[in-house]
Amino acid sequence: MRTTVERSRLVTLENGYMFQSLVVPKLIVRVKEALTAAPARIPRIPPPALNRAIQAWFRQEYAVAGWLPFGGSLLTIAARRQDGAS
């Protein structure tokens, strides 16, 4: 991610991992797909009520475990450089 941000001539404001509780389940799915040669499935958006419940769960998870150096996704917040440097 760092290389992509630098190549885009942006400056990183914040980095953080998200979805720590999904690391093991995602790993299991990846291993299963690799062993069975099953095609990867595109996930669907859950119904609104379930989506809100999942969102609440992950907000709480991030508040408690957002400092951990791993997760299912990496979030980077970047901005244009203010000084005009390349």
Biopython code that builds the backbone (N, CA, C, O; Angstrom):
import numpy as np
from Bio.PDB.StructureBuilder import StructureBuilder

atoms = [
    (1, "MET", "N", (0.825, -1.183, 0.000)),
    (1, "MET", "CA", (0.000, 0.000, 0.000)),
    (1, "MET", "C", (0.871, 1.248, 0.000)),
    (1, "MET", "O", (0.580, 2.237, -0.674)),
    (2, "ARG", "N", (1.934, 1.174, 0.766)),
    (2, "ARG", "CA", (2.841, 2.325, 0.853)),
    (2, "ARG", "C", (3.360, 2.711, -0.531)),
    (2, "ARG", "O", (3.389, 3.893, -0.873)),
    (3, "THR", "N", (3.770, 1.723, -1.327)),
    (3, "THR", "CA", (4.293, 1.976, -2.668)),
    (3, "THR", "C", (3.227, 2.610, -3.555)),
    (3, "THR", "O", (3.518, 3.546, -4.300)),
    (4, "THR", "N", (2.021, 2.118, -3.482)),
    (4, "THR", "CA", (0.931, 2.666, -4.293)),
    (4, "THR", "C", (0.664, 4.120, -3.930)),
    (4, "THR", "O", (0.473, 4.957, -4.812)),
    (5, "VAL", "N", (0.650, 4.420, -2.645)),
    (5, "VAL", "CA", (0.416, 5.797, -2.202)),
    (5, "VAL", "C", (1.544, 6.702, -2.684)),
    (5, "VAL", "O", (1.291, 7.798, -3.186)),
    (6, "GLU", "N", (2.781, 6.252, -2.535)),
    (6, "GLU", "CA", (3.923, 7.067, -2.966)),
    (6, "GLU", "C", (3.910, 7.294, -4.476)),
    (6, "GLU", "O", (4.174, 8.404, -4.936)),
    (7, "ARG", "N", (3.610, 6.267, -5.238)),
    (7, "ARG", "CA", (3.546, 6.406, -6.705)),
    (7, "ARG", "C", (2.447, 7.370, -7.135)),
    (7, "ARG", "O", (2.541, 7.997, -8.190)),
    (8, "SER", "N", (1.427, 7.483, -6.333)),
    (8, "SER", "CA", (0.317, 8.382, -6.633)),
    (8, "SER", "C", (0.611, 9.813, -6.189)),
    (8, "SER", "O", (-0.227, 10.704, -6.332)),
    (9, "ARG", "N", (1.791, 10.017, -5.659)),
    (9, "ARG", "CA", (2.228, 11.334, -5.163)),
    (9, "ARG", "C", (1.304, 11.859, -4.070)),
    (9, "ARG", "O", (0.985, 13.047, -4.012)),
    (10, "LEU", "N", (0.891, 10.948, -3.215)),
    (10, "LEU", "CA", (0.075, 11.299, -2.057)),
    (10, "LEU", "C", (0.904, 11.143, -0.797)),
    (10, "LEU", "O", (1.993, 10.571, -0.827)),
    (11, "VAL", "N", (0.390, 11.646, 0.296)),
    (11, "VAL", "CA", (1.024, 11.455, 1.592)),
    (11, "VAL", "C", (0.041, 10.678, 2.477)),
    (11, "VAL", "O", (-1.148, 10.990, 2.529)),
    (12, "THR", "N", (0.557, 9.677, 3.161)),
    (12, "THR", "CA", (-0.281, 8.854, 4.028)),
    (12, "THR", "C", (-0.602, 9.611, 5.304)),
    (12, "THR", "O", (0.296, 10.102, 5.987)),
    (13, "LEU", "N", (-1.877, 9.704, 5.621)),
    (13, "LEU", "CA", (-2.308, 10.339, 6.861)),
    (13, "LEU", "C", (-2.521, 9.311, 7.960)),
    (13, "LEU", "O", (-2.241, 9.565, 9.132)),
    (14, "GLU", "N", (-3.022, 8.145, 7.562)),
    (14, "GLU", "CA", (-3.321, 7.108, 8.559)),
    (14, "GLU", "C", (-3.373, 5.749, 7.888)),
    (14, "GLU", "O", (-3.847, 5.625, 6.759)),
    (15, "ASN", "N", (-2.887, 4.731, 8.579)),
    (15, "ASN", "CA", (-2.967, 3.337, 8.152)),
    (15, "ASN", "C", (-3.569, 2.537, 9.289)),
    (15, "ASN", "O", (-3.339, 2.846, 10.459)),
    (16, "GLY", "N", (-4.324, 1.529, 8.964)),
    (16, "GLY", "CA", (-4.839, 0.659, 10.008)),
    (16, "GLY", "C", (-5.451, -0.596, 9.426)),
    (16, "GLY", "O", (-5.970, -0.589, 8.310)),
    (17, "TYR", "N", (-5.386, -1.659, 10.179)),
    (17, "TYR", "CA", (-6.005, -2.918, 9.757)),
    (17, "TYR", "C", (-7.414, -2.985, 10.319)),
    (17, "TYR", "O", (-7.697, -2.451, 11.392)),
    (18, "MET", "N", (-8.286, -3.645, 9.585)),
    (18, "MET", "CA", (-9.674, -3.790, 10.002)),
    (18, "MET", "C", (-10.092, -5.253, 9.884)),
    (18, "MET", "O", (-9.426, -6.050, 9.223)),
    (19, "PHE", "N", (-11.179, -5.586, 10.521)),
    (19, "PHE", "CA", (-11.801, -6.908, 10.450)),
    (19, "PHE", "C", (-10.877, -8.007, 10.994)),
    (19, "PHE", "O", (-10.667, -9.032, 10.345)),
    (20, "GLN", "N", (-10.335, -7.779, 12.183)),
    (20, "GLN", "CA", (-9.446, -8.759, 12.805)),
    (20, "GLN", "C", (-10.142, -10.099, 13.030)),
    (20, "GLN", "O", (-9.506, -11.146, 12.910)),
    (21, "SER", "N", (-11.418, -10.086, 13.349)),
    (21, "SER", "CA", (-12.124, -11.342, 13.623)),
    (21, "SER", "C", (-12.346, -12.176, 12.364)),
    (21, "SER", "O", (-12.746, -13.336, 12.469)),
    (22, "LEU", "N", (-12.100, -11.623, 11.185)),
    (22, "LEU", "CA", (-12.299, -12.378, 9.950)),
    (22, "LEU", "C", (-11.033, -13.017, 9.406)),
    (22, "LEU", "O", (-11.086, -13.710, 8.390)),
    (23, "VAL", "N", (-9.894, -12.801, 10.057)),
    (23, "VAL", "CA", (-8.638, -13.329, 9.531)),
    (23, "VAL", "C", (-8.682, -14.855, 9.427)),
    (23, "VAL", "O", (-8.378, -15.407, 8.370)),
    (24, "VAL", "N", (-9.049, -15.528, 10.488)),
    (24, "VAL", "CA", (-9.061, -17.001, 10.468)),
    (24, "VAL", "C", (-10.146, -17.539, 9.528)),
    (24, "VAL", "O", (-9.849, -18.427, 8.728)),
    (25, "PRO", "N", (-11.395, -17.040, 9.588)),
    (25, "PRO", "CA", (-12.388, -17.551, 8.627)),
    (25, "PRO", "C", (-11.982, -17.325, 7.171)),
    (25, "PRO", "O", (-12.201, -18.197, 6.330)),
    (26, "LYS", "N", (-11.395, -16.165, 6.860)),
    (26, "LYS", "CA", (-10.968, -15.907, 5.480)),
    (26, "LYS", "C", (-9.847, -16.860, 5.074)),
    (26, "LYS", "O", (-9.802, -17.322, 3.934)),
    (27, "LEU", "N", (-8.949, -17.151, 6.003)),
    (27, "LEU", "CA", (-7.865, -18.090, 5.722)),
    (27, "LEU", "C", (-8.419, -19.481, 5.440)),
    (27, "LEU", "O", (-7.964, -20.157, 4.516)),
    (28, "ILE", "N", (-9.390, -19.907, 6.226)),
    (28, "ILE", "CA", (-10.004, -21.221, 6.031)),
    (28, "ILE", "C", (-10.672, -21.302, 4.651)),
    (28, "ILE", "O", (-10.523, -22.303, 3.952)),
    (29, "VAL", "N", (-11.398, -20.263, 4.262)),
    (29, "VAL", "CA", (-12.057, -20.248, 2.954)),
    (29, "VAL", "C", (-11.015, -20.307, 1.838)),
    (29, "VAL", "O", (-11.184, -21.045, 0.867)),
    (30, "ARG", "N", (-9.944, -19.535, 1.976)),
    (30, "ARG", "CA", (-8.895, -19.547, 0.944)),
    (30, "ARG", "C", (-8.256, -20.921, 0.802)),
    (30, "ARG", "O", (-8.030, -21.389, -0.314)),
    (31, "VAL", "N", (-7.967, -21.564, 1.915)),
    (31, "VAL", "CA", (-7.357, -22.896, 1.872)),
    (31, "VAL", "C", (-8.331, -23.886, 1.236)),
    (31, "VAL", "O", (-7.941, -24.697, 0.396)),
    (32, "LYS", "N", (-9.588, -23.816, 1.638)),
    (32, "LYS", "CA", (-10.605, -24.711, 1.073)),
    (32, "LYS", "C", (-10.705, -24.517, -0.443)),
    (32, "LYS", "O", (-10.750, -25.493, -1.192)),
    (33, "GLU", "N", (-10.740, -23.263, -0.892)),
    (33, "GLU", "CA", (-10.832, -22.992, -2.331)),
    (33, "GLU", "C", (-9.593, -23.497, -3.066)),
    (33, "GLU", "O", (-9.694, -23.995, -4.187)),
    (34, "ALA", "N", (-8.431, -23.370, -2.439)),
    (34, "ALA", "CA", (-7.193, -23.826, -3.083)),
    (34, "ALA", "C", (-7.150, -25.352, -3.170)),
    (34, "ALA", "O", (-6.684, -25.902, -4.168)),
    (35, "LEU", "N", (-7.627, -26.031, -2.141)),
    (35, "LEU", "CA", (-7.577, -27.487, -2.116)),
    (35, "LEU", "C", (-8.636, -28.137, -2.991)),
    (35, "LEU", "O", (-8.394, -29.201, -3.560)),
    (36, "THR", "N", (-9.792, -27.524, -3.108)),
    (36, "THR", "CA", (-10.878, -28.134, -3.874)),
    (36, "THR", "C", (-10.979, -27.570, -5.284)),
    (36, "THR", "O", (-11.787, -28.043, -6.083)),
    (37, "ALA", "N", (-10.179, -26.579, -5.591)),
    (37, "ALA", "CA", (-10.209, -25.909, -6.897)),
    (37, "ALA", "C", (-11.582, -25.328, -7.186)),
    (37, "ALA", "O", (-11.970, -25.165, -8.343)),
    (38, "ALA", "N", (-12.311, -25.016, -6.121)),
    (38, "ALA", "CA", (-13.625, -24.396, -6.286)),
    (38, "ALA", "C", (-13.436, -22.935, -6.689)),
    (38, "ALA", "O", (-12.555, -22.254, -6.164)),
    (39, "PRO", "N", (-14.241, -22.466, -7.599)),
    (39, "PRO", "CA", (-14.115, -21.057, -7.990)),
    (39, "PRO", "C", (-14.510, -20.137, -6.833)),
    (39, "PRO", "O", (-15.424, -20.438, -6.066)),
    (40, "ALA", "N", (-13.814, -19.031, -6.726)),
    (40, "ALA", "CA", (-14.136, -18.060, -5.681)),
    (40, "ALA", "C", (-15.529, -17.491, -5.955)),
    (40, "ALA", "O", (-15.902, -17.238, -7.101)),
    (41, "ARG", "N", (-16.274, -17.301, -4.893)),
    (41, "ARG", "CA", (-17.615, -16.744, -5.036)),
    (41, "ARG", "C", (-17.583, -15.261, -4.682)),
    (41, "ARG", "O", (-16.884, -14.852, -3.755)),
    (42, "ILE", "N", (-18.326, -14.477, -5.409)),
    (42, "ILE", "CA", (-18.445, -13.059, -5.094)),
    (42, "ILE", "C", (-19.488, -12.921, -3.995)),
    (42, "ILE", "O", (-20.632, -13.340, -4.169)),
    (43, "PRO", "N", (-19.100, -12.334, -2.861)),
    (43, "PRO", "CA", (-20.068, -12.209, -1.772)),
    (43, "PRO", "C", (-21.195, -11.241, -2.124)),
    (43, "PRO", "O", (-21.006, -10.296, -2.890)),
    (44, "ARG", "N", (-22.356, -11.493, -1.556)),
    (44, "ARG", "CA", (-23.508, -10.619, -1.767)),
    (44, "ARG", "C", (-23.674, -9.692, -0.569)),
    (44, "ARG", "O", (-23.227, -10.012, 0.532)),
    (45, "ILE", "N", (-24.306, -8.561, -0.777)),
    (45, "ILE", "CA", (-24.604, -7.642, 0.317)),
    (45, "ILE", "C", (-25.754, -8.241, 1.114)),
    (45, "ILE", "O", (-26.776, -8.618, 0.540)),
    (46, "PRO", "N", (-25.596, -8.332, 2.435)),
    (46, "PRO", "CA", (-26.670, -8.919, 3.246)),
    (46, "PRO", "C", (-27.879, -7.983, 3.330)),
    (46, "PRO", "O", (-27.784, -6.806, 2.984)),
    (47, "PRO", "N", (-29.014, -8.514, 3.791)),
    (47, "PRO", "CA", (-30.208, -7.673, 3.976)),
    (47, "PRO", "C", (-29.883, -6.496, 4.911)),
    (47, "PRO", "O", (-28.982, -6.604, 5.744)),
    (48, "PRO", "N", (-30.609, -5.371, 4.780)),
    (48, "PRO", "CA", (-30.292, -4.170, 5.558)),
    (48, "PRO", "C", (-30.161, -4.379, 7.071)),
    (48, "PRO", "O", (-29.229, -3.852, 7.678)),
    (49, "ALA", "N", (-31.057, -5.124, 7.681)),
    (49, "ALA", "CA", (-30.997, -5.324, 9.141)),
    (49, "ALA", "C", (-29.720, -6.077, 9.521)),
    (49, "ALA", "O", (-29.037, -5.705, 10.476)),
    (50, "LEU", "N", (-29.402, -7.124, 8.781)),
    (50, "LEU", "CA", (-28.185, -7.889, 9.058)),
    (50, "LEU", "C", (-26.949, -7.037, 8.774)),
    (50, "LEU", "O", (-25.965, -7.105, 9.510)),
    (51, "ASN", "N", (-26.996, -6.246, 7.723)),
    (51, "ASN", "CA", (-25.875, -5.379, 7.376)),
    (51, "ASN", "C", (-25.610, -4.371, 8.501)),
    (51, "ASN", "O", (-24.452, -4.116, 8.832)),
    (52, "ARG", "N", (-26.665, -3.794, 9.093)),
    (52, "ARG", "CA", (-26.501, -2.857, 10.219)),
    (52, "ARG", "C", (-25.898, -3.555, 11.436)),
    (52, "ARG", "O", (-25.046, -2.990, 12.122)),
    (53, "ALA", "N", (-26.343, -4.790, 11.704)),
    (53, "ALA", "CA", (-25.806, -5.541, 12.844)),
    (53, "ALA", "C", (-24.323, -5.847, 12.639)),
    (53, "ALA", "O", (-23.528, -5.721, 13.570)),
    (54, "ILE", "N", (-23.953, -6.244, 11.434)),
    (54, "ILE", "CA", (-22.544, -6.528, 11.124)),
    (54, "ILE", "C", (-21.716, -5.259, 11.245)),
    (54, "ILE", "O", (-20.609, -5.284, 11.784)),
    (55, "GLN", "N", (-22.248, -4.154, 10.747)),
    (55, "GLN", "CA", (-21.545, -2.870, 10.832)),
    (55, "GLN", "C", (-21.321, -2.480, 12.296)),
    (55, "GLN", "O", (-20.237, -2.014, 12.647)),
    (56, "ALA", "N", (-22.319, -2.660, 13.143)),
    (56, "ALA", "CA", (-22.175, -2.349, 14.568)),
    (56, "ALA", "C", (-21.099, -3.236, 15.202)),
    (56, "ALA", "O", (-20.286, -2.763, 15.997)),
    (57, "TRP", "N", (-21.100, -4.525, 14.843)),
    (57, "TRP", "CA", (-20.082, -5.447, 15.360)),
    (57, "TRP", "C", (-18.673, -4.959, 15.009)),
    (57, "TRP", "O", (-17.805, -4.887, 15.879)),
    (58, "PHE", "N", (-18.451, -4.627, 13.742)),
    (58, "PHE", "CA", (-17.115, -4.241, 13.313)),
    (58, "PHE", "C", (-16.699, -2.878, 13.849)),
    (58, "PHE", "O", (-15.508, -2.635, 14.047)),
    (59, "ARG", "N", (-17.648, -1.991, 14.087)),
    (59, "ARG", "CA", (-17.300, -0.715, 14.738)),
    (59, "ARG", "C", (-16.798, -0.967, 16.152)),
    (59, "ARG", "O", (-15.812, -0.369, 16.583)),
    (60, "GLN", "N", (-17.470, -1.844, 16.866)),
    (60, "GLN", "CA", (-17.032, -2.186, 18.222)),
    (60, "GLN", "C", (-15.683, -2.904, 18.187)),
    (60, "GLN", "O", (-14.803, -2.625, 19.001)),
    (61, "GLU", "N", (-15.532, -3.816, 17.253)),
    (61, "GLU", "CA", (-14.278, -4.543, 17.123)),
    (61, "GLU", "C", (-13.121, -3.576, 16.876)),
    (61, "GLU", "O", (-12.057, -3.703, 17.482)),
    (62, "TYR", "N", (-13.336, -2.610, 15.985)),
    (62, "TYR", "CA", (-12.271, -1.651, 15.676)),
    (62, "TYR", "C", (-11.936, -0.799, 16.897)),
    (62, "TYR", "O", (-10.771, -0.480, 17.133)),
    (63, "ALA", "N", (-12.956, -0.431, 17.671)),
    (63, "ALA", "CA", (-12.720, 0.360, 18.879)),
    (63, "ALA", "C", (-11.875, -0.406, 19.894)),
    (63, "ALA", "O", (-11.066, 0.190, 20.606)),
    (64, "VAL", "N", (-12.058, -1.715, 19.961)),
    (64, "VAL", "CA", (-11.341, -2.540, 20.935)),
    (64, "VAL", "C", (-10.027, -3.087, 20.377)),
    (64, "VAL", "O", (-9.016, -3.101, 21.080)),
    (65, "ALA", "N", (-10.032, -3.534, 19.133)),
    (65, "ALA", "CA", (-8.871, -4.250, 18.585)),
    (65, "ALA", "C", (-8.245, -3.579, 17.369)),
    (65, "ALA", "O", (-7.401, -4.177, 16.701)),
    (66, "GLY", "N", (-8.644, -2.349, 17.073)),
    (66, "GLY", "CA", (-8.131, -1.674, 15.894)),
    (66, "GLY", "C", (-6.630, -1.429, 15.910)),
    (66, "GLY", "O", (-6.033, -1.144, 14.871)),
    (67, "TRP", "N", (-6.027, -1.539, 17.068)),
    (67, "TRP", "CA", (-4.573, -1.316, 17.191)),
    (67, "TRP", "C", (-3.760, -2.535, 16.762)),
    (67, "TRP", "O", (-2.548, -2.428, 16.578)),
    (68, "LEU", "N", (-4.400, -3.684, 16.601)),
    (68, "LEU", "CA", (-3.664, -4.900, 16.252)),
    (68, "LEU", "C", (-3.018, -4.777, 14.872)),
    (68, "LEU", "O", (-3.603, -4.178, 13.970)),
    (69, "PRO", "N", (-1.818, -5.338, 14.698)),
    (69, "PRO", "CA", (-1.090, -5.201, 13.430)),
    (69, "PRO", "C", (-1.475, -6.237, 12.366)),
    (69, "PRO", "O", (-0.616, -6.673, 11.600)),
    (70, "PHE", "N", (-2.729, -6.630, 12.308)),
    (70, "PHE", "CA", (-3.212, -7.559, 11.285)),
    (70, "PHE", "C", (-4.713, -7.384, 11.149)),
    (70, "PHE", "O", (-5.367, -6.816, 12.023)),
    (71, "GLY", "N", (-5.244, -7.874, 10.055)),
    (71, "GLY", "CA", (-6.680, -7.827, 9.851)),
    (71, "GLY", "C", (-7.025, -8.350, 8.477)),
    (71, "GLY", "O", (-6.139, -8.699, 7.698)),
    (72, "GLY", "N", (-8.297, -8.407, 8.180)),
    (72, "GLY", "CA", (-8.753, -8.887, 6.892)),
    (72, "GLY", "C", (-8.632, -7.835, 5.800)),
    (72, "GLY", "O", (-8.661, -8.167, 4.614)),
    (73, "SER", "N", (-8.497, -6.567, 6.188)),
    (73, "SER", "CA", (-8.363, -5.465, 5.229)),
    (73, "SER", "C", (-7.432, -4.411, 5.802)),
    (73, "SER", "O", (-7.292, -4.267, 7.016)),
    (74, "LEU", "N", (-6.806, -3.687, 4.904)),
    (74, "LEU", "CA", (-5.952, -2.564, 5.285)),
    (74, "LEU", "C", (-6.630, -1.290, 4.804)),
    (74, "LEU", "O", (-6.998, -1.172, 3.635)),
    (75, "LEU", "N", (-6.791, -0.341, 5.713)),
    (75, "LEU", "CA", (-7.374, 0.951, 5.378)),
    (75, "LEU", "C", (-6.263, 1.989, 5.392)),
    (75, "LEU", "O", (-5.536, 2.109, 6.378)),
    (76, "THR", "N", (-6.129, 2.733, 4.312)),
    (76, "THR", "CA", (-5.159, 3.824, 4.244)),
    (76, "THR", "C", (-5.898, 5.090, 3.874)),
    (76, "THR", "O", (-6.670, 5.123, 2.915)),
    (77, "ILE", "N", (-5.650, 6.127, 4.646)),
    (77, "ILE", "CA", (-6.193, 7.441, 4.347)),
    (77, "ILE", "C", (-5.027, 8.287, 3.867)),
    (77, "ILE", "O", (-4.027, 8.438, 4.568)),
    (78, "ALA", "N", (-5.162, 8.838, 2.670)),
    (78, "ALA", "CA", (-4.072, 9.613, 2.064)),
    (78, "ALA", "C", (-4.641, 10.911, 1.497)),
    (78, "ALA", "O", (-5.842, 11.036, 1.255)),
    (79, "ALA", "N", (-3.741, 11.870, 1.294)),
    (79, "ALA", "CA", (-4.145, 13.168, 0.754)),
    (79, "ALA", "C", (-3.073, 13.685, -0.181)),
    (79, "ALA", "O", (-1.940, 13.204, -0.187)),
    (80, "ARG", "N", (-3.451, 14.669, -0.966)),
    (80, "ARG", "CA", (-2.471, 15.325, -1.826)),
    (80, "ARG", "C", (-1.473, 16.067, -0.965)),
    (80, "ARG", "O", (-1.802, 16.557, 0.115)),
    (81, "ARG", "N", (-0.244, 16.143, -1.459)),
    (81, "ARG", "CA", (0.792, 16.888, -0.758)),
    (81, "ARG", "C", (0.455, 18.381, -0.825)),
    (81, "ARG", "O", (0.030, 18.885, -1.865)),
    (82, "GLN", "N", (0.649, 19.069, 0.281)),
    (82, "GLN", "CA", (0.351, 20.494, 0.340)),
    (82, "GLN", "C", (1.492, 21.377, -0.121)),
    (82, "GLN", "O", (1.275, 22.499, -0.579)),
    (83, "ASP", "N", (2.746, 20.852, 0.006)),
    (83, "ASP", "CA", (3.917, 21.682, -0.313)),
    (83, "ASP", "C", (4.275, 21.672, -1.783)),
    (83, "ASP", "O", (5.201, 22.378, -2.180)),
    (84, "GLY", "N", (3.580, 20.900, -2.613)),
    (84, "GLY", "CA", (3.883, 20.828, -4.034)),
    (84, "GLY", "C", (5.058, 19.929, -4.372)),
    (84, "GLY", "O", (5.457, 19.853, -5.534)),
    (85, "ALA", "N", (5.630, 19.238, -3.374)),
    (85, "ALA", "CA", (6.760, 18.338, -3.621)),
    (85, "ALA", "C", (6.298, 17.118, -4.393)),
    (85, "ALA", "O", (5.138, 16.717, -4.300)),
    (86, "SER", "N", (7.205, 16.531, -5.154)),
    (86, "SER", "CA", (6.864, 15.332, -5.934)),
    (86, "SER", "C", (7.177, 14.081, -5.178)),
    (86, "SER", "O", (6.953, 12.982, -5.685)),
]
sb = StructureBuilder()
sb.init_structure("model")
sb.init_model(0)
sb.init_chain("A")
sb.init_seg("    ")
for serial, (resi, resn, name, xyz) in enumerate(atoms, 1):
    if name == "N":
        sb.init_residue(resn, " ", resi, " ")
    sb.init_atom(name, np.array(xyz, "f"), 0.0, 1.0, " ", f" {name:<3s}", serial, name[0])
structure = sb.get_structure()
